[in-house]
């Protein structure tokens, strides 16, 4: 497969113009030249093989040659909600959720959470998703939603029927794989008892992940692997 690049515009066979960070990456980092083959995607589920026509200082001109729709998505909704971990662990979390096929991520504000992302941070999270999608071959981007309070999120009307909440006091689950699911992970220190009861009253199933205390990103990835992932 040719090198993959994300472009935030409609694509179809014929001329295409790439600008912004991807144009800089193409021209200055990858040093593409006229005649080079590349693969473009824009999040619509398809990928577009293209040929470089010209390289400028701020844009790269290409010609889209073919369109393909490879099957690399789960085919059902897997949504993860969790407070963002500190430092570069947030980037790790978004990269791995993307690789596992998660469809939505919701940053949570809880009583014990610390990191509450603003708009600029959300843009960084979206960039992590793009970079991970380029690497793993996904052509539909994981959607990063705005920050939500736990009480508002856990009673949202549009959540999947299956809702799993991770907590050390929870019991093991025998839920089968490959079905729409919402997964909630608490902050360092876990959900408070009040937040747990709020979740239970809203229909969330509290599940445990063994005797060891897992970090936010570890718990989220384990839950996706158990209840949502399909290779």
C-alpha positions in Angstrom: 0.0 0.0 0.0 1.2 3.5 -0.8 1.8 6.0 2.0 -1.6 7.2 3.4 -2.6 10.8 3.9 -5.7 12.4 5.4 -7.5 15.2 3.5 -10.4 17.1 4.9 -12.3 17.5 1.7 -14.5 15.5 -0.7 -12.6 13.2 -3.1 -13.4 11.6 -6.4 -11.4 10.5 -9.5 -9.7 13.6 -11.0 -7.8 16.6 -9.7 -7.3 17.1 -5.9 -5.5 19.7 -3.9 -4.0 19.0 -0.5 -3.3 21.9 1.9 -2.4 22.5 5.5 -0.5 20.0 7.8 -0.8 17.1 5.3 0.6 19.2 2.4 3.5 20.1 4.7 4.0 16.4 5.6 3.9 15.4 2.0 6.2 18.1 0.7 8.7 18.7 3.6 8.7 15.4 5.5 8.1 12.8 2.9 9.5 14.9 0.1 7.1 13.5 -2.6 7.8 14.4 -6.2 5.7 14.6 -9.3 4.8 11.0 -10.4 4.9 9.5 -6.8 2.0 7.3 -5.8 0.0 8.1 -2.6 -3.1 6.9 -0.9 -5.7 9.5 0.3 -8.6 9.1 2.7 -11.1 11.7 4.1 -13.1 9.7 6.7 -15.9 8.7 4.3 -15.0 4.9 4.5 -13.2 4.8 1.2 -9.5 5.2 0.2 -8.3 6.9 -3.0 -5.1 6.0 -4.9 -3.6 9.1 -6.4 -0.5 10.4 -8.2 1.4 13.5 -7.3 1.1 16.1 -10.1 3.0 19.1 -8.6 4.5 20.1 -5.2 4.3 23.7 -4.0 5.3 25.5 -0.8 1.8 25.4 0.7 -0.1 22.8 -1.3 0.3 19.6 -3.3 -1.6 18.9 -6.5 -2.7 15.3 -7.1 -4.8 13.3 -9.5 -7.1 10.7 -7.9 -7.0 7.5 -10.0 -9.1 4.8 -8.3 -11.5 4.5 -5.4 -11.7 1.4 -3.1 -13.9 0.6 -0.1 -11.9 -1.9 2.0 -13.7 -3.6 5.0 -11.7 -2.4 8.0 -14.4 -1.2 10.4 -16.2 -3.2 13.1 -19.6 -2.7 11.6 -21.2 -1.8 14.9 -20.9 1.1 17.4 -18.3 0.9 20.2 -18.2 4.0 22.3 -15.7 4.7 25.1 -16.2 7.4 27.8 -13.4 8.1 30.2 -11.6 11.0 31.9 -8.5 11.9 30.0 -5.3 10.5 31.7 -2.5 13.0 32.2 0.4 13.7 29.9 1.2 11.6 26.8 -1.1 8.7 28.1 -4.0 10.6 26.5 -2.3 10.2 23.1 -1.6 6.5 23.8 -5.3 6.0 24.7 -6.6 7.6 21.5 -4.2 5.8 19.3 -5.0 2.4 20.6 -8.8 3.0 20.7 -8.5 4.0 17.0 -6.5 0.8 16.2 -9.1 -1.4 17.9 -11.9 0.1 15.8 -13.7 2.2 18.5 -16.2 4.5 16.9 -16.7 7.3 19.5 -14.7 8.7 22.4 -16.2 11.0 25.1 -14.0 12.7 27.6 -15.7 12.6 31.0 -15.7 15.1 33.9 -16.2 13.2 37.2 -15.7 14.0 40.9 -12.1 12.8 40.9 -11.1 13.6 37.3 -8.2 16.1 36.7 -7.8 16.7 33.0 -10.8 18.6 31.4 -9.9 19.3 27.8 -10.9 22.5 26.1 -11.4 23.0 22.4 -7.7 23.2 21.6 -7.0 20.0 23.4 -9.9 18.3 21.5 -8.3 19.3 18.3 -5.1 17.6 19.4 -7.0 14.4 20.2 -8.6 14.5 16.8 -5.1 14.8 15.3 -4.0 11.7 17.3 -6.9 9.8 15.7 -5.9 10.9 12.2 -2.3 9.8 12.7 -3.4 6.5 14.1 -5.9 6.0 11.3 -3.1 6.6 8.7 -1.0 3.9 10.3 -3.7 1.2 10.9 -5.6 1.6 7.7 -8.9 2.9 9.0 -10.9 5.0 6.6 -13.6 6.1 9.1 -12.4 8.4 11.8 -13.1 7.7 15.5 -15.3 10.7 16.6 -14.0 12.7 19.5 -16.9 14.4 21.3 -16.8 17.4 23.7 -16.3 17.0 27.4 -19.4 15.8 29.3 -20.3 15.5 33.0 -20.8 11.8 34.0 -24.3 12.4 35.2 -25.3 13.9 31.8 -23.5 11.2 29.8 -24.6 8.1 31.6 -28.3 9.1 31.1 -27.9 10.1 27.4 -30.8 8.8 25.4 -28.8 7.8 22.3 -26.4 5.3 24.0 -26.4 1.6 22.9 -28.5 -0.8 24.9 -25.5 -2.5 26.4 -23.7 -0.2 28.8 -20.6 -1.4 30.7 -19.1 0.5 33.6 -15.7 -0.6 34.9 -15.1 -0.7 38.7 -13.1 -3.0 41.0 -16.2 -3.9 42.9 -18.0 -5.1 39.7 -18.6 -8.8 38.8 -17.2 -10.6 35.8 -19.4 -10.4 32.6 -20.2 -13.1 30.1 -21.5 -10.8 27.4 -20.8 -12.0 23.9 -18.7 -10.0 21.5 -19.6 -8.0 18.4 -22.5 -5.9 19.5 -23.1 -2.2 20.0 -21.7 -1.2 23.4 -21.0 1.9 25.5 -18.0 1.5 27.8 -17.3 3.8 30.8 -14.0 4.0 32.7 -13.5 6.1 35.8 -10.7 8.5 36.8 -7.6 7.6 38.9 -9.2 6.5 42.1 -12.3 5.3 40.3 -15.9 6.5 40.3 -17.3 7.6 43.6 -20.1 5.5 45.3 -22.5 8.2 44.3 -21.4 8.1 40.7 -21.7 4.3 40.7 -25.2 4.4 42.0 -26.1 7.0 39.5 -24.8 4.7 36.7 -26.6 1.7 38.0 -29.9 3.6 38.2 -29.4 4.6 34.5 -29.0 1.0 33.5 -25.2 0.6 33.4 -23.8 -2.8 34.3 -20.9 -2.6 36.7 -18.1 -5.0 35.7 -14.8 -5.8 37.3 -11.4 -6.4 35.6 -9.6 -8.6 38.1 -7.8 -8.1 41.4 -5.3 -5.5 40.1 -6.1 -1.8 39.8 -5.7 -0.7 36.2 -4.9 2.7 34.8 -7.6 4.6 32.8 -6.1 3.7 29.4 -5.4 0.1 30.3 -9.0 -0.5 31.6 -10.5 1.1 28.5 -8.4 -1.1 26.2 -9.2 -4.2 28.1 -13.0 -3.5 28.0 -12.9 -2.8 24.3 -11.0 -6.1 23.7 -13.5 -8.0 25.9 -16.8 -6.6 24.7 -16.4 -4.8 21.5 -13.4 -5.8 19.5 -13.5 -7.9 16.3 -10.4 -8.3 14.2 
